[in-house]
Amino acid sequence: MSRGLPKECKVVIVGGGVVGCSIAYHLAKLGWTDIFLLEQNLLAGGTTWHAAGLVGRLRTTNSMTKINKYSAELYASLEKETGHSVGWKQVGSLIVGRSEDRMKQLHRTAAMAEWFGVEVQIISPQSAQEKWPLLRVDDTLGAAWLPHDGKLIPKELALALAKGAKQRGVTIFEGVNVSNVLTRNGRATGVQAGDGIINADYVVLAGGMWTRELGLRCGVTIPLYPVEHHYAVSNPIPGASDELPVGRDPDLCIYFRGEGDAVMLGAFQAHSKAWQVSQVPEKFSFQLLEPDWDKFAEPLANGKHRIPALERSGLAKFVNGPESFTPDNNFILGEAPELRNLYVAAGFNSVGIASAGGAGKYLAEWMIDGQPSIDLWSVDIRRFAPWANNRSFLRERVTEVLGLHYQMAWPNREMETGRGLRTTPIHDRLAAQGACFGVKNGWERPNWFARDGANPEVRYSFGRQNWFSFHAAEHRAAREDVAVFDQSAFSKYRLKGADALPVLQRLCGNNVDVPIGKTVYTGLFNERGGFESDLTLVRNAPDEFYVITGSSQTVRDRNWIKRHTEPHERAELTSVTSSLGVLGVMGPRSRELLSQVTDADLSNEKFPCGTAQFIDLGHARIHAIRITYVGELGWELHVPMEQLAHVYDRLMAAGKQFHLTNAGHYAINSLRLEKGCRAWSAELSPDDTPLEAGLAFALDFNKPFLGREALLRQREAGLKRRLVIFTLNDPEPVLWGSEPIFRDGKLAGYTTSGSYAHTLGRAIGMGYVNHADGVTSQFIQDGSYEINVNGQRFAAQAHLRAPYDPDRQKILA
Ligand SMILES: Cc1cc2nc3c(=O)[nH]c(=O)nc-3n(C[C@H](O)[C@H](O)[C@H](O)COP(=O)(O)OP(=O)(O)OC[C@H]3O[C@@H](n4cnc5c(N)ncnc54)[C@H](O)[C@@H]3O)c2cc1C
């Protein structure tokens, strides 16, 4: 149906679930009111209406917690504002723990929550039972209590947001299907709605589980897939009421709450079932899937264990609803890299009710300002490349993702499904030598190597894991002899054209107008002066640069550079990520080793640090770049992918006499921490500036660049936070990142990275120390520090310079 639809507006929002309604509400609140929201069926009839209505505030990152906190605050006030009740009840929530590891996780969670501004108390089993009298607690060790969490009626929430949007001028059409997005010159220009078209400046896809299909039609990657998700409601149980807190027992994969005079029991099974449907039916509205009692049998038994009254009550209702999940359990937000002015908000992984308020607000700001106002990288649509949108991959991956909400949040947990998608030509060689792989942006990367017949499998814990001694050996090999790292997953591009230099000069903080063959380390900054990326450039020719960035940023950085290149500028960006492999050859004996396999003069005079040359190695022609992220003499060898195996074999054959060791990304992490090297998405994010991160040396204020003015203002005003390296005094514990930092007993920040510094013989981490009245070097030095590791505080040393202080000449010589 489209008859009678107006022909144009500023924004078309596709989808009238809780998310689409929230975006409409927030855009209107910010002053954009010429908006049509198009819903193919009835508002809230997709996934929203049957959600359980749990609204938790705490998430694993500061930004995600901001989103959920904002949501909860909005929901509490929405009835007053709109006159439409959402049934909000601030009943609090409980997470019970029944193992030592789970209690450690709850302590870690509680410690971070304080920094995020969410109240969490660790309470005894008895106190948990006082809050939930029907609970069995004799097998629990304690619980986390979050007094400000709540619940509501999801359908009413969507309707209240829709009402609030309408009150501000948004027009909502139900019964209108959008079949495609109209595009011109790489921009969204409207939608095909029913049998007509609507022209619009902006299009927002908020179509829940239907969104992937809409994306495919207009060439936009939106990897999500529906999964069957279950809860049941009991018959009335004495003592049950709507006032009971929301409860979770992650070890038993269940949640529960009061529902009138009954109990609702929901499941997050470790292995779930993708909806077996060839395409999500258009008319699926206010419908459910067939009950799957087999899949619910285990959670039901667990529910009866935790709430014995369920044993006798029987069940009155079973809900099996489809909900979309993404490959990494984070939702998908932002402007599509493939199409300008096409925004996406979908794939909410069962937290769409709790997140809709904040997601709507931050997306509305993103649309109006043209950039997000906070670091939203964990949900940014640009984290996915087309490989992630393969249907059979998604179907397999999502069966693991639903359960992740309740699985132990091991700091280095790797996905188990959908593996082996992107491998380098030496993958099997590395596997045969004991590589234990992790995955980054689909690439299989060696994390560490099992030796002496050990099994290359991680046994997870919050302390030292089974690979500790292997990691130590790899770390030492790079410090004392030479190690080889497969770093092929790096994102790589070539920027070529008469305007390549001016484009990069405008985007990069550092001066990139360097002689041919020189490398430059630089950041790319947003207008706030925050890091959009950090990268290494090699000038290949007057009009050509080779650009190397992190493995996860392939789409993001490409998008950033392309979008900031004016149409008239001649600068062609080509991704060469998949055509070039990278072997890092690092360590004091790297020159000796490489000299065995190349005729090139690798002496300091002929091949100084920070330069690159095309050289012969074995029978291959490669690009050798003398840079180091691990703090040792070394070269990155950028090799045509089809010759990677040849080069690797030559290195390994020649390497025996130098004790050449295969080493993985865990060693890179500990080596770079000792050497003080920062990592994007850990220490460097859109919310962190180079002045705060201690990277002012890589800025050239003598030329204009994006973010310069904000950085000058910050330099003038002084810093309120600063990145510091910490080592623990006690040699036993390990750091993973996300541990709270205390300065003189007061919470001052949290670690952004962590590892074990084997050269120093103690744990190492980095993190920002915050202080509203200003942070100077003196302030850092004057403090005494502790880091909270799994609930226990350990004394730490703060370093403003790299704590591993090798003979610098050794690296440079
Ligand atoms: C059993 C279950 C329990 C849950 N419990 C919770 C909970 O307690 N807390 C929580 O936070 N989350 C929960 N969730 C998740 C939550 O329900 C979802 O994340 C949320 O509803 C997603 O909202 P949405 O607006 O993205 O999608 P939807 O509600 O599905 O809305 C999308 C809308 O877009 C429309 N649409 C799609 N394509 C088109 C098109 N081409 N043209 C026009 N219209 C279109 C659809 O008809 C639909 O109405 C639960 C989910 C399930 C299944």
The ligand as a Gaussian input file, in Angstrom:
#p B3LYP/6-31G(d) Opt

LIG

0 1
 C       11.945000     -13.949000      23.679000
 C       12.650000     -12.644000      23.670000
 C       12.861000     -11.958000      24.845000
 C       13.531000     -10.739000      24.842000
 N       13.720000     -10.081000      26.019000
 C       14.399000      -8.897000      26.033000
 C       14.598000      -8.192000      27.255000
 O       14.158000      -8.621000      28.300000
 N       15.297000      -7.035000      27.225000
 C       15.821000      -6.543000      26.069000
 O       16.480000      -5.512000      26.108000
 N       15.602000      -7.169000      24.893000
 C       14.899000      -8.332000      24.850000
 N       14.696000      -8.983000      23.668000
 C       15.224000      -8.387000      22.440000
 C       14.341000      -7.267000      21.922000
 O       13.023000      -7.731000      21.850000
 C       14.827000      -6.828000      20.552000
 O       16.206000      -6.572000      20.587000
 C       14.135000      -5.564000      20.091000
 O       12.749000      -5.718000      20.177000
 C       14.531000      -5.250000      18.660000
 O       13.806000      -4.148000      18.242000
 P       13.821000      -3.671000      16.734000
 O       13.055000      -2.433000      16.662000
 O       15.233000      -3.680000      16.263000
 O       13.127000      -4.862000      15.932000
 P       11.586000      -5.196000      15.735000
 O       10.835000      -5.070000      16.983000
 O       11.531000      -6.522000      15.072000
 O       11.091000      -4.074000      14.762000
 C       11.465000      -4.031000      13.408000
 C       10.231000      -3.586000      12.645000
 O       10.612000      -3.278000      11.323000
 C        9.555000      -3.631000      10.477000
 N       10.104000      -3.807000       9.146000
 C       11.077000      -4.652000       8.781000
 N       11.337000      -4.568000       7.483000
 C       10.490000      -3.627000       6.995000
 C       10.273000      -3.106000       5.699000
 N       10.994000      -3.550000       4.669000
 N        9.343000      -2.154000       5.543000
 C        8.622000      -1.695000       6.602000
 N        8.780000      -2.178000       7.841000
 C        9.716000      -3.136000       8.049000
 C        9.049000      -4.934000      11.077000
 O        7.747000      -5.232000      10.676000
 C        9.177000      -4.660000      12.554000
 O        7.999000      -4.180000      13.125000
 C       14.005000     -10.206000      23.640000
 C       13.783000     -10.881000      22.442000
 C       13.116000     -12.083000      22.458000
 C       12.892000     -12.800000      21.177000

